[in-house]
Amino acid sequence: MVTEAIDTKTLCGQLRLKVLDLYNQAHAGHIGCSLSCIDIIAASLILRKREQDTFILSKGHAAAALYASLHHLGELTDADLASYYLNGTTLPAHPAPNKHKGIPFATGSLGHGLPIGTGIAKANKLTGENGRVFVLMSDGETNEGTTWEAAHFAMQNQLDNLIILIDKNGLQGFGYTQDVLGDTADPAKWKAIGFDVVEADGHDVQSLTSAIDEVSGRPNGVPKVVVAHTIKGKGVSYMEDRLEWHYLPMTPDQYAQAVDDVTSRYF
């Protein structure tokens, strides 16, 4: 956790540039979903996670955003980032476990991060540890049956040390979430099964940290959800709210424009 005062807008701009650089060097996709959650990762992993806490990126296809953030924290080196996507790398397209301190589990097969997180939260309760568990999920991931099984387990076991962060950008692999299985990330659904729910602007770090602090300050035997309203591809004009940027790599000209967009907006 970073404790000194920082310019969060500049931080999020720097992280976006790192993400774009990673995708450019790899000529790979999943750019939009990384840009939609980078501010959430900054608020939780960089600014609020303590040593005893656990952070799980359940939406593993946004691994580049996690890698950029761990690099900022000094947990990954420049050489690590330079190996992204290469044969033999410890930083593949989806996070691989047991290679780096900040990546405890393999994720990317959607719906698995929350079950893992609830297990850790339950273990912390059993052993008397005061560590919180942050699980960052996509809104499309709330389609998964395992998500709701884990959610009910968390309720039944009063896991108020569990904080789910939902990147609610309204798009998933095959279309708008509303058109696939409906709005399964709707805050009302989480409230209906008993969760302590707070909504936040997913691109305002102050809004996000305030939401995390608010729910963390309520040890009421109820697990927490922060529904973060976001935009897929945030920060790059031609990527924003566009389904194709779940998949497409950038051309050199598109990369240059993306860097210009982020630079003009964040610095």
HELIX and SHEET records of a PDB file:
HELIX    1   1 THR A    8  ALA A   26  1                                  19    
HELIX    2   2 ILE A   31  ILE A   41  1                                  11    
HELIX    3   3 ALA A   42  ILE A   46  3                                   5    
HELIX    4   4 GLY A   60  ALA A   62  5                                   3    
HELIX    5   5 ALA A   63  HIS A   72  1                                  10    
HELIX    6   6 ASP A   78  ALA A   82  1                                   5    
HELIX    7   7 GLY A  113  THR A  127  1                                  15    
HELIX    8   8 GLY A  140  ASN A  143  5                                   4    
HELIX    9   9 GLY A  145  GLN A  156  1                                  12    
HELIX   10  10 THR A  177  VAL A  180  1                                   4    
HELIX   11  11 PRO A  187  ALA A  192  1                                   6    
HELIX   12  12 VAL A  205  SER A  216  1                                  12    
HELIX   13  13 LEU A  243  HIS A  246  5                                   4    
HELIX   14  14 PRO A  252  TYR A  266  1                                  15    
SHEET    1   A 5 THR A  54  LEU A  57  0                                        
SHEET    2   A 5 VAL A 133  SER A 138  1                                        
SHEET    3   A 5 LEU A 162  LYS A 168  1                                        
SHEET    4   A 5 LYS A 224  HIS A 229  1                                        
SHEET    5   A 5 ASP A 196  ASP A 201  1                                        
SHEET    1   B 2 LEU A 171  GLN A 172  0                                        
SHEET    2   B 2 GLY A 175  TYR A 176 -1                                        
END                                                                             
